Amino acid sequence: NTVVLFLSLLILFIVFNGLVYSDYDPFSNWHMRHDIPQGNTYRDIVYGNGQFVTVGENGTVITSPDGENWTRIDSGITHDLTAITYGNSLYAAAGSEMSVYTSPDGIHWTQRYTNPGSPVEISEITFGNSTFVAVGNWATPEVLTSTGGINWTKNDTGIGTGFSCISYGNSIYCAANESGLTSTSPDGIHWSL
């Protein structure tokens, strides 16, 4: 339990201080690898297509081929980005106003979905079974799905609630919310308790 508490506090420190660290020896010898003073907090990171891509507030995107050398990307995105995943040879990043962007290389981004003026912030996005699924902890029971990353559809979960986190594994999507509810889906569209 002490190790879990330490790791949780370390992750919170990294996320809220906008720092990216890497380590080759688990639990010891962490080294700061990037701290470009840009004033925006990083929110999520993914590895895919031979590089790390980190996203954050005000469209912040940084990339690294090795976790040590980082480059800030002028993404052209103004939305806060809170989540990123990689699948189908695309990075998919999501965030405020239910915005979703995709990129084949982590550098050139295209907006694929948004709901202007929406208070909803996508909190998590995943890829599995050839489908992207994005969730946000909103009052309405909705998820966003895309089979190719280009066209996105808003779907009702059918169970009366939304989700704040999601993952794919063992041929199912598993999602949960802050109220402690967990749910599964074979396709990201049809959910059961």
Phi and psi in degrees as a GROMACS rama.xvg file:
@    title "Ramachandran Plot"
@    xaxis  label "Phi"
@    yaxis  label "Psi"
@TYPE xy
-65.4932  -40.1047  THR-2
-65.6504  -43.7491  VAL-3
-61.6894  -44.2418  VAL-4
-61.5006  -45.3125  LEU-5
-59.9014  -47.4025  PHE-6
-64.5494  -39.0785  LEU-7
-62.4143  -44.4291  SER-8
-66.1195  -38.4519  LEU-9
-63.2956  -44.7806  LEU-10
-62.2603  -44.5771  ILE-11
-60.3525  -41.7265  LEU-12
-60.4455  -45.2353  PHE-13
-64.4208  -48.211  ILE-14
-62.4179  -47.2448  VAL-15
-79.6342  -11.0489  PHE-16
-106.177  2.66774  ASN-17
63.7741  33.2662  GLY-18
-110.873  147.184  LEU-19
-116.843  128.049  VAL-20
-121.329  154.517  TYR-21
-134.462  160.55  SER-22
-150.311  138.142  ASP-23
-103.528  -12.2418  TYR-24
-123.095  101.517  ASP-25
-49.9464  137.911  PRO-26
72.2705  4.24159  PHE-27
-152.224  162.414  SER-28
58.8388  47.296  ASN-29
-75.6939  141.112  TRP-30
-128.215  132.924  HIS-31
-67.8417  128.019  MET-32
-111.745  -20.2197  ARG-33
-157.184  125.736  HIS-34
-148.354  58.2726  ASP-35
-66.9453  123.041  ILE-36
-71.5723  88.578  PRO-37
-118.876  -3.99429  GLN-38
79.0947  3.99923  GLY-39
-114.593  141.742  ASN-40
-82.0213  136.258  THR-41
-80.6668  143.515  TYR-42
-118.962  -28.2811  ARG-43
-158.412  160.98  ASP-44
-144.791  147.293  ILE-45
-143.591  155.438  VAL-46
-115.291  130.644  TYR-47
-169.599  152.362  GLY-48
54.0518  35.4761  ASN-49
80.9888  14.0116  GLY-50
-153.751  158.181  GLN-51
-88.1613  141.164  PHE-52
-130.999  126.266  VAL-53
-114.009  138.891  THR-54
-124.221  159.659  VAL-55
-165.209  -159.192  GLY-56
-60.5704  151.249  GLU-57
52.8286  37.1494  ASN-58
72.8408  18.6559  GLY-59
-62.1377  129.791  THR-60
-137.826  129.022  VAL-61
-129.29  148.564  ILE-62
-129.456  156.055  THR-63
-153.75  133.944  SER-64
-79.589  -18.138  PRO-65
-135.579  0.842343  ASP-66
81.119  -3.45165  GLY-67
-111.262  -41.8135  GLU-68
-107.471  117.714  ASN-69
-115.589  146.295  TRP-70
-127.677  128.914  THR-71
-80.1468  132.223  ARG-72
-102.894  136.121  ILE-73
-83.889  90.2795  ASP-74
-75.7996  -22.3045  SER-75
75.9913  3.98148  GLY-76
-91.5527  135.493  ILE-77
-106.506  -16.3436  THR-78
-70.0738  151.342  HIS-79
-69.2782  132.55  ASP-80
-103.954  124.826  LEU-81
-114.93  -13.0393  THR-82
-150.412  149.095  ALA-83
-148.65  147.308  ILE-84
-145.223  171.751  THR-85
-133.232  133.627  TYR-86
-175.29  159.537  GLY-87
54.7342  34.4818  ASN-88
60.6991  26.6389  SER-89
-136.021  143.169  LEU-90
-86.0014  138.317  TYR-91
-126.06  120.493  ALA-92
-117.589  146.69  ALA-93
-142.771  163.165  ALA-94
-175.72  -132.658  GLY-95
-65.1756  156.055  SER-96
54.8007  31.1721  GLU-97
55.4578  31.7872  MET-98
-76.2404  142.94  SER-99
-133.82  133.008  VAL-100
-127.715  148.522  TYR-101
-127.338  157.125  THR-102
-151.178  136.157  SER-103
-79.0234  -18.4855  PRO-104
-132.198  -0.27081  ASP-105
81.3847  -0.827028  GLY-106
-113.317  -48.5275  ILE-107
-100.874  116.889  HIS-108
-114.031  142.854  TRP-109
-127.26  130.168  THR-110
-72.8355  131.914  GLN-111
-113.296  -25.1749  ARG-112
-158.587  144.592  TYR-113
-161.197  157.281  THR-114
-127.667  82.1747  ASN-115
-51.8556  133.822  PRO-116
84.2408  -7.90274  GLY-117
-69.0226  137.066  SER-118
-79.5135  -3.22972  PRO-119
-75.2741  130.915  VAL-120
-115.496  124.663  GLU-121
-68.8923  128.898  ILE-122
-101.031  -20.6101  SER-123
-157.054  146.23  GLU-124
-140.951  141.992  ILE-125
-141.146  167.226  THR-126
-132.904  134.483  PHE-127
-171.927  154.906  GLY-128
51.2847  39.1738  ASN-129
64.7755  19.3404  SER-130
-135.416  133.803  THR-131
-85.5661  140.475  PHE-132
-135.599  127.971  VAL-133
-118.238  138.401  ALA-134
-129.777  155.217  VAL-135
-145.968  151.735  GLY-136
-84.6478  69.9835  ASN-137
-102.985  162.505  TRP-138
-68.0954  -30.9003  ALA-139
-83.906  144.144  THR-140
-82.0349  77.293  PRO-141
-128.802  150.341  GLU-142
-134.099  155.003  VAL-143
-104.559  137.768  LEU-144
-132.698  153.417  THR-145
-153.769  130.18  SER-146
-85.7577  -17.9273  THR-147
-125.243  -6.82073  GLY-148
88.6155  -9.59713  GLY-149
-93.682  -54.9442  ILE-150
-101.768  128.416  ASN-151
-115.464  142.847  TRP-152
-126.09  135.306  THR-153
-87.8646  125.502  LYS-154
-122.468  142.809  ASN-155
-79.7751  135.207  ASP-156
-69.5616  -22.8391  THR-157
78.0553  4.92861  GLY-158
-121.522  7.99623  ILE-159
83.6723  8.31844  GLY-160
-151.594  161.398  THR-161
-103.29  -176.006  GLY-162
-128.969  157.479  PHE-163
-112.3  -14.7291  SER-164
-147.861  153.752  CYS-165
-153.293  150.709  ILE-166
-149.333  160.407  SER-167
-121.802  135.326  TYR-168
-176.191  156.659  GLY-169
54.2614  35.9228  ASN-170
67.0561  20.1662  SER-171
-141.447  156.422  ILE-172
-92.5325  137.955  TYR-173
-126.502  127.129  CYS-174
-129.428  157.535  ALA-175
-145.284  163.918  ALA-176
-130.124  176.316  ASN-177
-70.8935  -11.8613  GLU-178
-85.6073  -2.92511  SER-179
94.8923  2.80823  GLY-180
-78.0388  135.478  LEU-181
-121.19  150.091  THR-182
-148.871  156.095  SER-183
-126.747  158.266  THR-184
-151.656  138.473  SER-185
-78.7394  -20.4446  PRO-186
-132.621  -1.23419  ASP-187
83.3204  -3.50289  GLY-188
-111.75  -48.2121  ILE-189
-98.3245  117.335  HIS-190
-113.911  147.201  TRP-191
-137.203  152.582  SER-192
